[in-house]
Amino acid sequence: MPQLSQLALVYQSQWFWLLLVLATIYFVVGRGIVSKVETTVDARDKQIAADLAAAERLQAEAARSEEAWREKMNAAHAEGQARAAEAKAKATRDAEKRVAKADLEVAAKTEAAAAALAQARKSALAEIEGVAAEAAREIVAKLTGGKVTEKAARAAVAGALNRA
C-alpha cells in the first residue's frame, strides 16, 4: 500500500510544523507576552503595597484625629458639667436668698398682723368691757333700782372677763 509508505514522510512534516509552531508560541508568548504580564503583575503588587501602606498611614492618622476629637469632647463635657454645676449652685444660692428675703417679709407681715390683731383685740375688749359695764349698770338699775358707778361696773366686768 502506497499510503503506508508515505506515512513516515507525512509524520516527519507534521512533526516539523508542530515543533515550529510550539517554538514560535514559546518565544512569542514565553519571551514577549509573559514578560509584559510579569511587569504588569509586579507593578500591580507594588501599587497594592503602596495603597496598603497609605491606608495604614491614613488609618493611624484617623485614629489620632479620633482620639483628639474624643479628648475635646470629654473636655467639653467636663466643662459643660462644671458650668451646669456652677449654674445650679448659683440658682440654689439665689433661691435661698429669695426664700430668706420672703421669710423676712412674711415674718415682718406676721408681726405687723399680730400687733394689729393684738391692738384690735385690746380695742375690742375695751369696747366689750365698756358695753358690758354699761349693760351691767342698766341691769342693776332695772333689777334693783340702785345705781352702780361706772368704775365699779368696769371692775366687775373686768373680774368676770379674767375668770372666763
ROROTOR-966075 format. One record per residue (C-alpha): residue in three letters; z, y, x. Coordinates in steps of 0.1 Angstrom, whole numbers, always signed. Each point is the difference from the previous one (the first is absolute). Example, Ala and Ser with C-alpha at 12.3 -4.5 7.8 and 13.67 -1.06 7.14 Angstrom:
<pts>
<pt><code>Ala</code><z>+78</z><y>-45</y><x>+123</x></pt>
<pt><code>Ser</code><z>-7</z><y>+34</y><x>+14</x></pt>
</pts>
This chain:
<pts>
<pt><code>Met</code><z>+0</z><y>+0</y><x>+0</x></pt>
<pt><code>Pro</code><z>-11</z><y>+32</y><x>+15</x></pt>
<pt><code>Gln</code><z>+26</z><y>+21</y><x>-18</x></pt>
<pt><code>Leu</code><z>+27</z><y>-18</y><x>+19</x></pt>
<pt><code>Ser</code><z>-14</z><y>+6</y><x>+34</x></pt>
<pt><code>Gln</code><z>-1</z><y>+38</y><x>-8</x></pt>
<pt><code>Leu</code><z>+36</z><y>-1</y><x>-10</x></pt>
<pt><code>Ala</code><z>+13</z><y>+6</y><x>+35</x></pt>
<pt><code>Leu</code><z>-22</z><y>+30</y><x>+5</x></pt>
<pt><code>Val</code><z>+10</z><y>+15</y><x>-34</x></pt>
<pt><code>Tyr</code><z>+37</z><y>-5</y><x>+8</x></pt>
<pt><code>Gln</code><z>-5</z><y>+16</y><x>+34</x></pt>
<pt><code>Ser</code><z>-16</z><y>+30</y><x>-16</x></pt>
<pt><code>Gln</code><z>+28</z><y>+2</y><x>-26</x></pt>
<pt><code>Trp</code><z>+27</z><y>-3</y><x>+26</x></pt>
<pt><code>Phe</code><z>-16</z><y>+27</y><x>+20</x></pt>
<pt><code>Trp</code><z>-1</z><y>+24</y><x>-29</x></pt>
<pt><code>Leu</code><z>+34</z><y>-9</y><x>-11</x></pt>
<pt><code>Leu</code><z>+14</z><y>+8</y><x>+35</x></pt>
<pt><code>Leu</code><z>-20</z><y>+32</y><x>+1</x></pt>
<pt><code>Val</code><z>+13</z><y>+11</y><x>-34</x></pt>
<pt><code>Leu</code><z>+36</z><y>-9</y><x>+9</x></pt>
<pt><code>Ala</code><z>-2</z><y>+18</y><x>+33</x></pt>
<pt><code>Thr</code><z>-14</z><y>+31</y><x>-17</x></pt>
<pt><code>Ile</code><z>+28</z><y>-2</y><x>-26</x></pt>
<pt><code>Tyr</code><z>+25</z><y>-4</y><x>+27</x></pt>
<pt><code>Phe</code><z>-12</z><y>+29</y><x>+21</x></pt>
<pt><code>Val</code><z>-7</z><y>+23</y><x>-29</x></pt>
<pt><code>Val</code><z>+30</z><y>-7</y><x>-21</x></pt>
<pt><code>Gly</code><z>+24</z><y>-11</y><x>+28</x></pt>
<pt><code>Arg</code><z>-8</z><y>+28</y><x>+24</x></pt>
<pt><code>Gly</code><z>-11</z><y>+28</y><x>-22</x></pt>
<pt><code>Ile</code><z>+17</z><y>-3</y><x>-34</x></pt>
<pt><code>Val</code><z>+33</z><y>-16</y><x>+10</x></pt>
<pt><code>Ser</code><z>+7</z><y>+27</y><x>+26</x></pt>
<pt><code>Lys</code><z>-6</z><y>+27</y><x>-26</x></pt>
<pt><code>Val</code><z>+23</z><y>-19</y><x>-25</x></pt>
<pt><code>Glu</code><z>+26</z><y>-4</y><x>+27</x></pt>
<pt><code>Thr</code><z>-2</z><y>+37</y><x>+8</x></pt>
<pt><code>Thr</code><z>+4</z><y>+8</y><x>-37</x></pt>
<pt><code>Val</code><z>+29</z><y>-23</y><x>-4</x></pt>
<pt><code>Asp</code><z>+17</z><y>+14</y><x>+31</x></pt>
<pt><code>Ala</code><z>-5</z><y>+36</y><x>-13</x></pt>
<pt><code>Arg</code><z>+13</z><y>-11</y><x>-34</x></pt>
<pt><code>Asp</code><z>+31</z><y>-16</y><x>+16</x></pt>
<pt><code>Lys</code><z>+6</z><y>+32</y><x>+20</x></pt>
<pt><code>Gln</code><z>-4</z><y>+21</y><x>-31</x></pt>
<pt><code>Ile</code><z>+25</z><y>-23</y><x>-19</x></pt>
<pt><code>Ala</code><z>+25</z><y>+2</y><x>+28</x></pt>
<pt><code>Ala</code><z>-4</z><y>+38</y><x>+1</x></pt>
<pt><code>Asp</code><z>+4</z><y>+2</y><x>-38</x></pt>
<pt><code>Leu</code><z>+31</z><y>-22</y><x>+2</x></pt>
<pt><code>Ala</code><z>+15</z><y>+21</y><x>+28</x></pt>
<pt><code>Ala</code><z>-7</z><y>+32</y><x>-20</x></pt>
<pt><code>Ala</code><z>+15</z><y>-16</y><x>-31</x></pt>
<pt><code>Glu</code><z>+32</z><y>-9</y><x>+18</x></pt>
<pt><code>Arg</code><z>+2</z><y>+35</y><x>+15</x></pt>
<pt><code>Leu</code><z>-5</z><y>+15</y><x>-35</x></pt>
<pt><code>Gln</code><z>+25</z><y>-24</y><x>-15</x></pt>
<pt><code>Ala</code><z>+26</z><y>+10</y><x>+26</x></pt>
<pt><code>Glu</code><z>-8</z><y>+37</y><x>-6</x></pt>
<pt><code>Ala</code><z>+3</z><y>-5</y><x>-38</x></pt>
<pt><code>Ala</code><z>+34</z><y>-18</y><x>+5</x></pt>
<pt><code>Arg</code><z>+12</z><y>+30</y><x>+21</x></pt>
<pt><code>Ser</code><z>-13</z><y>+24</y><x>-26</x></pt>
<pt><code>Glu</code><z>+17</z><y>-20</y><x>-28</x></pt>
<pt><code>Glu</code><z>+33</z><y>-1</y><x>+20</x></pt>
<pt><code>Ala</code><z>-2</z><y>+38</y><x>+5</x></pt>
<pt><code>Trp</code><z>-7</z><y>+4</y><x>-37</x></pt>
<pt><code>Arg</code><z>+29</z><y>-22</y><x>-9</x></pt>
<pt><code>Glu</code><z>+23</z><y>+20</y><x>+22</x></pt>
<pt><code>Lys</code><z>-12</z><y>+32</y><x>-16</x></pt>
<pt><code>Met</code><z>+5</z><y>-15</y><x>-35</x></pt>
<pt><code>Asn</code><z>+35</z><y>-12</y><x>+10</x></pt>
<pt><code>Ala</code><z>+9</z><y>+34</y><x>+14</x></pt>
<pt><code>Ala</code><z>-14</z><y>+16</y><x>-32</x></pt>
<pt><code>His</code><z>+20</z><y>-24</y><x>-22</x></pt>
<pt><code>Ala</code><z>+32</z><y>+7</y><x>+20</x></pt>
<pt><code>Glu</code><z>-6</z><y>+38</y><x>-2</x></pt>
<pt><code>Gly</code><z>-6</z><y>-3</y><x>-37</x></pt>
<pt><code>Gln</code><z>+31</z><y>-20</y><x>-5</x></pt>
<pt><code>Ala</code><z>+20</z><y>+25</y><x>+21</x></pt>
<pt><code>Arg</code><z>-14</z><y>+29</y><x>-21</x></pt>
<pt><code>Ala</code><z>+7</z><y>-18</y><x>-32</x></pt>
<pt><code>Ala</code><z>+36</z><y>-7</y><x>+11</x></pt>
<pt><code>Glu</code><z>+3</z><y>+36</y><x>+10</x></pt>
<pt><code>Ala</code><z>-14</z><y>+12</y><x>-33</x></pt>
<pt><code>Lys</code><z>+23</z><y>-23</y><x>-18</x></pt>
<pt><code>Ala</code><z>+30</z><y>+12</y><x>+19</x></pt>
<pt><code>Lys</code><z>-10</z><y>+36</y><x>-7</x></pt>
<pt><code>Ala</code><z>-5</z><y>-7</y><x>-36</x></pt>
<pt><code>Thr</code><z>+34</z><y>-17</y><x>-1</x></pt>
<pt><code>Arg</code><z>+17</z><y>+30</y><x>+17</x></pt>
<pt><code>Asp</code><z>-18</z><y>+24</y><x>-24</x></pt>
<pt><code>Ala</code><z>+11</z><y>-21</y><x>-30</x></pt>
<pt><code>Glu</code><z>+36</z><y>-1</y><x>+13</x></pt>
<pt><code>Lys</code><z>-1</z><y>+38</y><x>+4</x></pt>
<pt><code>Arg</code><z>-13</z><y>+4</y><x>-36</x></pt>
<pt><code>Val</code><z>+25</z><y>-24</y><x>-14</x></pt>
<pt><code>Ala</code><z>+28</z><y>+17</y><x>+19</x></pt>
<pt><code>Lys</code><z>-12</z><y>+34</y><x>-13</x></pt>
<pt><code>Ala</code><z>-3</z><y>-14</y><x>-35</x></pt>
<pt><code>Asp</code><z>+35</z><y>-15</y><x>+3</x></pt>
<pt><code>Leu</code><z>+14</z><y>+34</y><x>+10</x></pt>
<pt><code>Glu</code><z>-18</z><y>+17</y><x>-29</x></pt>
<pt><code>Val</code><z>+12</z><y>-27</y><x>-24</x></pt>
<pt><code>Ala</code><z>+35</z><y>+3</y><x>+14</x></pt>
<pt><code>Ala</code><z>-1</z><y>+38</y><x>-4</x></pt>
<pt><code>Lys</code><z>-13</z><y>-3</y><x>-35</x></pt>
<pt><code>Thr</code><z>+26</z><y>-26</y><x>-8</x></pt>
<pt><code>Glu</code><z>+27</z><y>+22</y><x>+13</x></pt>
<pt><code>Ala</code><z>-13</z><y>+30</y><x>-19</x></pt>
<pt><code>Ala</code><z>-3</z><y>-21</y><x>-32</x></pt>
<pt><code>Ala</code><z>+35</z><y>-14</y><x>+5</x></pt>
<pt><code>Ala</code><z>+13</z><y>+36</y><x>+5</x></pt>
<pt><code>Ala</code><z>-19</z><y>+11</y><x>-31</x></pt>
<pt><code>Leu</code><z>+13</z><y>-30</y><x>-19</x></pt>
<pt><code>Ala</code><z>+36</z><y>+7</y><x>+11</x></pt>
<pt><code>Gln</code><z>-4</z><y>+37</y><x>-9</x></pt>
<pt><code>Ala</code><z>-15</z><y>-10</y><x>-34</x></pt>
<pt><code>Arg</code><z>+28</z><y>-25</y><x>-5</x></pt>
<pt><code>Lys</code><z>+26</z><y>+25</y><x>+9</x></pt>
<pt><code>Ser</code><z>-16</z><y>+25</y><x>-23</x></pt>
<pt><code>Ala</code><z>-3</z><y>-25</y><x>-28</x></pt>
<pt><code>Leu</code><z>+36</z><y>-11</y><x>+5</x></pt>
<pt><code>Ala</code><z>+11</z><y>+36</y><x>-1</x></pt>
<pt><code>Glu</code><z>-20</z><y>+6</y><x>-31</x></pt>
<pt><code>Ile</code><z>+13</z><y>-32</y><x>-16</x></pt>
<pt><code>Glu</code><z>+35</z><y>+10</y><x>+9</x></pt>
<pt><code>Gly</code><z>-6</z><y>+34</y><x>-15</x></pt>
<pt><code>Val</code><z>-14</z><y>-15</y><x>-32</x></pt>
<pt><code>Ala</code><z>+27</z><y>-27</y><x>-1</x></pt>
<pt><code>Ala</code><z>+27</z><y>+25</y><x>+5</x></pt>
<pt><code>Glu</code><z>-14</z><y>+22</y><x>-27</x></pt>
<pt><code>Ala</code><z>-3</z><y>-30</y><x>-23</x></pt>
<pt><code>Ala</code><z>+36</z><y>-11</y><x>+8</x></pt>
<pt><code>Arg</code><z>+13</z><y>+35</y><x>-8</x></pt>
<pt><code>Glu</code><z>-19</z><y>-1</y><x>-33</x></pt>
<pt><code>Ile</code><z>+12</z><y>-35</y><x>-8</x></pt>
<pt><code>Val</code><z>+36</z><y>+8</y><x>+8</x></pt>
<pt><code>Ala</code><z>-3</z><y>+32</y><x>-21</x></pt>
<pt><code>Lys</code><z>-14</z><y>-19</y><x>-30</x></pt>
<pt><code>Leu</code><z>+23</z><y>-29</y><x>+2</x></pt>
<pt><code>Thr</code><z>+33</z><y>+17</y><x>+9</x></pt>
<pt><code>Gly</code><z>-8</z><y>+35</y><x>-8</x></pt>
<pt><code>Gly</code><z>+14</z><y>+10</y><x>+34</x></pt>
<pt><code>Lys</code><z>-18</z><y>+18</y><x>+28</x></pt>
<pt><code>Val</code><z>-6</z><y>-14</y><x>+34</x></pt>
<pt><code>Thr</code><z>-8</z><y>+22</y><x>+30</x></pt>
<pt><code>Glu</code><z>-33</z><y>-5</y><x>+16</x></pt>
<pt><code>Lys</code><z>+17</z><y>-8</y><x>+33</x></pt>
<pt><code>Ala</code><z>+21</z><y>-28</y><x>-16</x></pt>
<pt><code>Ala</code><z>-30</z><y>-14</y><x>-18</x></pt>
<pt><code>Arg</code><z>-20</z><y>+0</y><x>+32</x></pt>
<pt><code>Ala</code><z>+28</z><y>-18</y><x>+19</x></pt>
<pt><code>Ala</code><z>+3</z><y>-26</y><x>-28</x></pt>
<pt><code>Val</code><z>-38</z><y>-6</y><x>+1</x></pt>
<pt><code>Ala</code><z>+0</z><y>-2</y><x>+38</x></pt>
<pt><code>Gly</code><z>+28</z><y>-26</y><x>-1</x></pt>
<pt><code>Ala</code><z>-18</z><y>-20</y><x>-26</x></pt>
<pt><code>Leu</code><z>-33</z><y>+1</y><x>+20</x></pt>
<pt><code>Asn</code><z>+18</z><y>-10</y><x>+32</x></pt>
<pt><code>Arg</code><z>+15</z><y>-31</y><x>-17</x></pt>
<pt><code>Ala</code><z>-34</z><y>-10</y><x>-14</x></pt>
</pts>
